[in-house]
């Protein structure tokens, strides 16, 4: 039997899953892949992405003139000289005509993707199959869900993968095809593609022209999933225009159902998911866990400041969205003559470069005054924290799934009391805080909390406007571990004190984190460096007679978010 993620629920089979992506370039496949991997990993499934493009760049080409760029060939040089094409150091020359440098030798021009180029096609097909073999070896070694990230845009390629998988037992296959018909989104993605590893150091106009030529080559050979695959009785899901339309065919397995359900709830709207703990409660002041205490005076002060802060942030974010739209429009309209060769700056970077007035394509416009919801738990300390918000401006919901982790018979106790009265339980929790379940009726573990919050996460992915979640420490840890892709094994040790607001803004390449800290002296919030906040405290096992120590170590997920404000 295969344990379903973290919890006690189990599937009725021991099958593993291969998710094979399908679609033309610049159709959002990487966006889908990264989100899907983050979600499945958070649920507790061993999930890994196998990217064919990365391997292809290491495979070389059939001919030096299929390299990108082709404008310069160096015959001699020294290690200190720079490549004229990408400004990176090039290797020592040997008198032979060679590509500009190692970097240029590992990327390919549009000619490499010509379906009539038999030699290049052979290399591309072999690379895809080699990556598929790596994927299967990983599954055999204990992995659960593997994602084959490639175009896989021909019936021939897909049939080869299906044929290869027939010899594997207990491994299911799901095709996920990303289709985009919105020309504005496609053009934006093409602009971003000019910054991929294939085009590092290349003039943006040259890069865009080459990528569009590559795309035309793919379109000549592309065949959408359909009758050929259906005759082979495969499972597939088509995501059209980032979830506006979803087609699911022959979905039978449990893991496949989890994938399809999640993919049905994606959107690209500009929004922020704010997460904060409630104001200080009477139990917080006494050091007691759980319970249903009211706010202490300091907590009430925090609640009032929080309402003022969110009011202000709504206005600021609306301005940021409008400014980002102007920057994006400028980026879309620019070429090499404008000097724009990078992703449009985030407003939070406080760039000083002015944006030229430019109309925004309708599909890329964002609402500057979105709806705003506030979600709390059913416990008094969170509901009291939002009492100062104007109910005419905010939709406030009380959700039982956001209640604090239930500590069973340890509810209302201090950790010192638990260590003294239940030393075995205290030690067991120190050994494995994620899977440890509090004793007594209804006692929970962090693994239980993940399953409890699964529907909350899907709803947060579905809604198209900003949300403030006022919740508890275990809930905040669990939510932030999902949005910032922090391993769940580190989740229980995240240091999240009272008085902080965490803002997660979905972006095309991940979630952008900003953090604000409440200053009680100023009775206001100040933005701080996000990279200095999400830390993991790894506690040592201590018994009542010992002095507890908890060395502060950086989170391994710190590279997942930006430190810019």
SVG drawing of the C-alpha trace seen along z (x, -y; Angstrom):
<svg xmlns="http://www.w3.org/2000/svg" viewBox="-21 -58 67 63">
<polyline fill="none" stroke="black" stroke-width="0.4" points="0.0,0.0 1.2,-3.5 0.9,-6.0 -0.8,-9.1 1.5,-12.0 1.8,-12.8 -1.5,-11.5 -3.2,-8.2 -5.3,-8.2 -4.1,-5.5 -4.7,-4.7 -6.1,-1.4 -3.0,-0.6 0.7,-1.1 1.0,-2.8 3.4,-5.7 2.8,-8.5 4.6,-10.0 3.3,-13.4 4.4,-14.1 4.0,-17.7 2.9,-18.6 2.7,-21.9 4.4,-24.4 7.1,-26.6 6.0,-29.8 2.7,-28.2 3.3,-28.2 4.5,-24.6 7.3,-25.6 4.8,-27.7 2.5,-24.7 5.3,-22.3 6.8,-24.4 3.4,-25.0 2.5,-21.3 5.7,-20.1 5.4,-22.6 1.9,-21.4 2.6,-17.7 5.7,-18.0 3.8,-20.0 1.2,-17.1 4.1,-14.8 4.7,-13.0 8.2,-12.5 8.1,-14.6 10.8,-15.6 11.0,-17.6 13.1,-16.2 13.7,-19.0 14.6,-17.9 15.8,-21.4 18.5,-21.4 19.8,-18.1 19.5,-19.2 21.8,-22.2 24.5,-19.8 24.1,-17.5 25.7,-19.7 24.5,-19.9 25.0,-18.1 26.8,-21.0 28.6,-24.1 26.3,-26.3 23.3,-25.1 24.7,-26.7 23.3,-30.0 24.8,-32.5 26.3,-31.9 27.7,-35.4 31.2,-34.9 33.7,-32.1 37.0,-32.3 40.2,-30.6 42.6,-31.5 42.5,-33.2 43.6,-32.8 41.7,-31.9 41.5,-35.5 39.7,-36.7 36.0,-37.1 33.5,-35.6 32.4,-38.3 28.9,-36.8 28.1,-36.6 31.0,-38.3 31.8,-35.1 35.4,-33.8 36.3,-31.4 38.6,-28.4 42.2,-28.4 42.2,-28.2 43.8,-25.3 43.9,-26.7 40.6,-25.0 37.4,-26.8 35.3,-26.4 32.1,-28.0 32.7,-31.2 32.8,-29.6 31.4,-26.8 28.2,-28.7 27.5,-29.3 28.3,-25.7 25.5,-24.5 22.6,-26.4 21.0,-26.0 19.7,-28.2 16.2,-27.7 17.7,-25.4 18.3,-22.8 14.5,-22.6 13.6,-22.3 11.5,-19.1 13.2,-18.5 16.7,-18.4 17.0,-14.7 20.3,-14.8 19.0,-17.3 15.7,-15.5 17.5,-12.3 19.5,-14.1 16.3,-15.8 14.4,-12.5 17.3,-10.7 17.7,-13.4 14.0,-13.1 14.2,-9.4 17.4,-9.6 15.7,-12.0 12.7,-9.6 15.1,-6.7 16.5,-8.9 13.0,-9.6 12.1,-5.9 15.3,-5.1 14.4,-7.7 10.9,-6.2 12.4,-2.8 14.7,-4.2 11.7,-5.4 10.3,-8.4 6.5,-8.7 5.6,-11.4 8.0,-12.3 7.4,-15.2 8.8,-15.0 9.1,-18.7 9.4,-19.0 7.4,-20.0 6.5,-16.3 4.6,-18.0 4.5,-15.1 2.4,-11.9 5.6,-10.0 7.4,-11.2 4.4,-10.6 3.9,-7.1 7.5,-6.3 7.1,-7.3 3.9,-5.3 5.7,-2.2 8.6,-2.6 6.3,-2.7 4.5,0.5 7.4,2.5 7.2,0.8 4.8,2.2 2.8,0.1 3.6,-3.2 0.7,-5.2 1.0,-7.9 -0.8,-11.2 -0.3,-13.7 -0.8,-17.3 -1.1,-19.6 -0.9,-23.4 -2.6,-25.3 -2.7,-29.0 -4.7,-30.9 -4.2,-34.4 -1.8,-36.2 -0.9,-38.8 0.1,-36.2 2.1,-34.3 3.9,-37.4 4.7,-38.2 6.1,-34.7 8.2,-35.0 9.7,-38.2 10.6,-36.4 12.0,-33.4 14.7,-35.7 16.2,-35.7 16.4,-31.9 19.8,-30.1 19.7,-29.7 20.0,-33.4 22.2,-34.7 24.3,-37.6 22.4,-37.7 20.9,-40.9 17.2,-40.9 16.0,-41.5 18.2,-38.7 17.1,-36.4 13.4,-37.1 13.7,-36.6 15.4,-33.3 12.9,-32.1 10.0,-33.0 11.7,-31.0 12.1,-28.1 8.4,-28.4 7.4,-28.2 9.4,-25.1 7.7,-23.5 4.3,-24.6 5.0,-22.7 5.3,-19.4 2.9,-20.0 -0.1,-17.7 -2.4,-18.2 -3.3,-15.2 -6.4,-13.4 -7.6,-10.3 -4.2,-8.6 -3.7,-8.8 -7.3,-7.9 -6.9,-4.7 -4.1,-3.7 -6.4,-4.3 -4.1,-6.9 -5.1,-9.6 -4.7,-13.2 -5.7,-16.7 -5.7,-19.8 -5.3,-23.2 -6.4,-25.9 -5.5,-29.6 -4.3,-28.9 -7.3,-27.1 -10.1,-29.0 -11.0,-25.7 -10.0,-22.2 -10.5,-18.9 -9.9,-15.7 -10.0,-12.3 -10.0,-8.9 -8.8,-10.1 -8.9,-7.1 -6.1,-7.0 -6.0,-8.8 -2.8,-10.7 -4.0,-11.7 -7.2,-13.1 -5.1,-15.1 -3.1,-16.6 -6.2,-17.5 -8.1,-19.0 -5.2,-21.3 -4.6,-22.4 -8.3,-23.3 -7.8,-26.1 -5.0,-28.3 -5.2,-31.9 -2.8,-34.7 -4.5,-37.6 -2.3,-40.0 -3.0,-39.5 -1.2,-39.1 -1.8,-36.4 -1.1,-38.0 -0.4,-35.7 -0.2,-36.9 -0.7,-35.4 -3.4,-36.9 -2.5,-39.6 -1.0,-38.5 -3.6,-36.5 -3.8,-36.0 -2.5,-32.5 0.4,-33.8 1.3,-36.1 1.2,-33.2 3.2,-30.9 0.3,-28.4 -0.4,-26.5 -3.8,-26.0 -7.0,-27.1 -9.4,-29.7 -8.3,-32.8 -9.2,-36.4 -6.7,-39.1 -4.4,-40.7 -4.1,-44.5 -1.0,-44.3 -3.0,-42.1 -5.8,-44.6 -3.3,-47.3 -1.9,-45.0 -5.4,-44.4 -6.0,-48.2 -2.6,-48.7 -3.2,-45.7 -6.5,-47.2 -4.8,-50.5 -1.8,-48.7 -4.0,-46.6 -6.1,-49.6 -2.9,-51.3 -1.5,-48.3 -4.6,-48.0 -4.0,-51.5 -0.3,-50.8 -0.8,-47.5 -3.3,-49.0 -0.7,-51.6 2.0,-48.9 -0.2,-46.8 -0.8,-49.9 2.9,-50.7 3.8,-47.1 1.3,-47.1 3.0,-50.2 6.4,-48.5 5.1,-45.4 3.6,-47.3 6.9,-49.1 8.8,-45.8 6.4,-44.2 6.8,-47.2 10.6,-47.5 13.4,-46.1 17.1,-46.4 17.0,-50.0 15.4,-50.7 18.0,-48.8 15.4,-46.6 16.7,-43.1 15.5,-41.9 12.2,-41.1 10.3,-44.3 11.3,-45.4 9.0,-44.8 7.7,-48.0 9.1,-46.7 12.6,-47.1 12.0,-50.8 13.6,-51.3 13.9,-54.8 13.6,-54.1 10.6,-55.9 8.1,-53.9 6.9,-55.3 3.2,-55.7 1.8,-52.7 -1.7,-51.1 -2.0,-47.7 -3.4,-44.7 -6.8,-43.9 -5.9,-40.4 -2.9,-41.7 -4.8,-44.4 -5.2,-43.9 -7.9,-45.3 -6.5,-48.1 -9.1,-47.8 -9.7,-44.1 -12.0,-42.6 -10.4,-41.7 -11.2,-38.9 -10.1,-38.3 -10.0,-34.7 -9.7,-33.8 -10.0,-30.6 -13.0,-30.0 -11.1,-30.8 -11.7,-34.1 -8.1,-35.5 -8.2,-35.6 -11.8,-36.9 -11.0,-39.6 -7.9,-40.6 -10.1,-41.5 -12.8,-43.4 -11.4,-46.8 -11.7,-46.1 -14.6,-47.8 -17.1,-45.0 -18.3,-47.2 -14.8,-47.1 -13.8,-43.6 -15.5,-40.2 -14.6,-38.4 -14.9,-34.6 -14.3,-32.4 -13.0,-29.0 -12.6,-26.0 -9.8,-24.6 -7.6,-27.5 -7.9,-26.6 -4.6,-26.1 -3.1,-22.6 -5.0,-20.7 -2.8,-19.7 -5.1,-17.0 -4.6,-16.6 -1.8,-19.1 -4.1,-22.0 -3.7,-25.0 -0.3,-23.7 3.1,-25.4 5.9,-23.5 7.6,-23.3 4.5,-21.7 4.4,-19.2 8.1,-18.3 7.5,-17.7 4.2,-15.8 4.7,-14.0 8.4,-13.6 8.1,-10.8 5.7,-12.8 7.9,-15.9 10.9,-13.9 9.0,-12.2 7.9,-15.6 11.4,-16.9 12.6,-13.9 10.0,-14.4 7.8,-17.5 6.3,-17.0 4.8,-13.5 4.4,-13.7 0.7,-13.7 -0.4,-15.2 -1.9,-12.6 -5.5,-12.5 -8.8,-12.6 -8.4,-14.8 -4.7,-15.4 -3.1,-16.5 0.3,-16.4 1.7,-18.8 1.0,-16.1 -2.7,-16.2 -2.6,-20.0 -1.4,-19.7 -4.3,-17.5 -6.7,-19.9 -5.4,-22.8 -5.4,-21.2 -8.7,-22.7 -7.7,-26.1 -4.6,-26.0 -6.7,-25.1 -9.1,-27.9 -6.3,-30.4 -5.0,-29.3 -8.5,-29.7 -9.5,-33.1 -8.6,-36.2 -8.2,-38.8 -6.0,-39.4 -6.6,-37.7 -5.5,-38.3 -5.3,-35.1 -5.3,-35.8 -4.4,-32.5 -2.0,-30.7 1.7,-29.7 1.3,-26.1 -1.1,-27.3 1.2,-30.1 4.1,-27.7 2.1,-25.3 0.8,-27.9 4.2,-29.6 5.9,-26.3 3.6,-25.8 3.9,-29.3 7.7,-29.5 8.4,-25.9 10.0,-25.1 10.4,-21.4 7.7,-20.1 10.3,-18.4 11.5,-21.9 8.1,-23.4 7.6,-22.8 10.9,-24.6 10.2,-27.8 10.6,-30.8 7.4,-32.8 6.8,-35.1 3.8,-37.4 3.8,-40.8 4.8,-39.9 2.9,-40.1 4.1,-37.9 2.9,-38.9 3.2,-36.3 2.6,-37.6 2.3,-35.0 4.6,-35.7 5.3,-33.7 8.4,-32.2 7.4,-31.7 6.1,-33.6 7.6,-36.9 7.8,-37.4 7.7,-40.7 7.7,-40.9 6.5,-43.7 7.2,-43.8 5.1,-45.6 6.8,-48.3 4.8,-48.7 6.6,-52.0 5.6,-53.5 2.4,-51.6 3.0,-50.9 4.5,-48.4 7.9,-48.6 9.1,-46.5 12.1,-44.4 14.5,-42.2 12.6,-39.1 15.7,-36.9 16.5,-37.6 13.1,-36.4 12.2,-32.9 14.7,-31.0 14.6,-27.4 15.2,-26.8 16.5,-23.3 15.8,-22.6 18.0,-20.2 16.3,-17.5 16.1,-18.7 14.6,-17.3 13.1,-19.4 16.4,-19.6 18.3,-20.8 18.5,-24.3 16.9,-24.4 19.0,-25.7 17.9,-26.3 20.7,-27.4 19.4,-29.7 20.2,-28.4 19.2,-29.7 16.4,-28.0 17.4,-26.0 14.5,-27.6 15.9,-31.2 16.9,-31.1 13.3,-30.6 12.4,-34.3 13.8,-37.7 15.4,-39.9 14.5,-43.0 11.8,-45.3"/>
</svg>
